[in-house]
Amino acid sequence: MTIILFIAASLDGYIAGPDDDLSWLFTDADYGFSDFYAGVDTLIMGRGTYEVIRSFPEWPYEDTRTIVVSRSCDVEVDTPETELYCKDLPGLIEYLAEEKCNRVWLVGGGELVRSFLKQGLLDEITVSMHPILLGTGVRLFPGGFQQTMLLLKDTQVFEGGLVQLNYHVMPPDDESFE
């Protein structure tokens, strides 16, 4: 099983603008998202991200299993193929492995990404850097996790100025950087 953070960010490191504004994201092209999404069998997202996406006119992940992670078990989950998980993250990974999940997309947000990094549960990171400076908003990596080495797998530069960076997350004890 591979856990992948596939996320867009502004050049100054924000995944959403003020008031969770996402209007600046992927406005001119797909940037490989459809191909990526076609290979995903499960989504994991934090409660805050779930609430933002749930406010959209339509639920965009209707046919894909979605797990909403929350510290509280009192969160209402009412979208198709969606379940709530309110236990520890290693237990979630174990559960997904037992369910034979193959490619899992860690949708966000920042707090959940930090928790996955902190516990060494992330395998790959793909960041689509949009050519925009937001100045404020929700940070891509809010900090609070150990130094994490990344191995660049490839990059793509798109005509509109977006740069996509694909990394393998190195295990904490990997000595290939020494």
N, C-alpha and C positions, 0 to 999 in steps of 0.2 A: 504494500500500500504506500502511496506517495501523497504527502500533504503539501499542497502548493498554495502559496499566497500569490494570486494574480490580481494586481491592484494598479490603479492609476493615481498619479500624484502630480501636483504642480512642481515646477522647477525649484520652488522654495520649500518643498517638503510637506505639503498639505494634501489630504485625501478628500477633504470637503471644505468649502468656504464657510463663512459665518452662517449660523442658523442651518447647518448641514446642507448648504447650497451645492448641488451637483450639476448645475446647468452648463458648466464649462467642460464637462467630460465627453469625450468621444463624439464631438458635435459634427465632425466632417468625414469620418471613416470608421471602419470596424476594427482596424489594427490587429487583426488576428483573433479577436475575441470569440467569434462564432466557431472557429476551428478548435480553440481551446475548450470552450464550453461543451462542444459535441463530445469531447473525450472525458468529461467529468461524470462520475456517477453519484456523488454526494456533495452537498454544500454544508459548510459550517459557518455560522455567523453569530455575532454577539447580539444581545437583546436590543441595544441601541440601533445597530444597523438594520435589524429586522423591522423595528418600528418605522425607520425612515423609508425603507423599501415597501413596507406594507401600506404606506400612505400614497404610493403611486396609484394612478388610475387602474392599473392592472398588475397582478402579481406576475413578475417576469419568469419565475422558475416553476411553473405549474406542473411540469412533468419530471422534475428532479427532486429527489429526496433532499430535504433541508432540515438541518438540526440547528435549533436556536439554543445557544449556550447562555445561561443566566445564573447568577448567584442565588436568585430567588426562584422558588418552584411555583410562584403565584402568577407567572406571566401567562397571558392569554395568547394562545397560538391557534389561529383560525384560517390559515392558508393551506392549499392543497399540498399533500405529501410532506407536511411539516410536523416536526415533533420537538418537544422541549427537553433539554438536558440540563440538569442543575446539580451535577456531581463533579468529581475531579476530572481534569483533562486527560491524565493517563488512562483513567477508566473509560473515557470516551474513545480513545484510540484503540484500546483493547476491544471494546464493543464493536467498533467499525471493522476491525480485523476479523473478528468472529463472524460478522455479517458479510465478509468477503468483498469489502469495498476495495476498489482499485486506485482510482484517482479522485482525491478529495480536494475541493477548492475551499480554502479558508478565505471567505469573502471579506471579513473585517468585523469590527472596526479596530481602531488603534489599541484599545485595552486588551482585546482578545489576542491580537497579534503579539503584543508584549508578553502575555501569558504563555503563548506557544513558544516564543523565543526563550523566555526565561526557563522553561521546562525542557528545552531541546526537542520539541515536537514538530518542527517545521523542516521539510526536506528541500523545497525549492522556493525561490522568490522570483517573480516576474514583475517588474515595475515599468509601467508606461509613463514616461515623464513628458507631461504636456508642456508646451512652450508658453507658459503663463506664470506670472508671479501673483499669488493671491494675497500675500501680506499677513493674513491671519486665517484661522479656521481650525480644523481638526488635523493634528500632526500625523504623518505617516508612521513614524516610530516615536512614541511618546517617552522613550527611555525607561530605565528601571530594570534592565536585563543585562546579563553579562556580555562582555565583548564577544562578538560572533564573527568568525571568518567566513567569507563567501568566495566561491570559486566561479568566475565568470564563464558561462557556457557559451553564450553568443549575444550579439546585439543586432538590432534592426533599426535603421533610420528611415523614417517615412517622409514622404514629400511635404506634408504640412508642418514638419519640424518636430514631430513626436519622436522620441528615442525610446526604444524598448530594450530593457536590460534583463537578461535571464541568468540567474545565479543558482548554484547548488549550495545549500547551507552545509558547512563543514561541521562534523561532530566536534564537541569541545576538546576532545583529546586527540584529534587528528594531527599528526606531525608533518604532514606534507608541506606546510608553510615554513618549516624551520630550515 
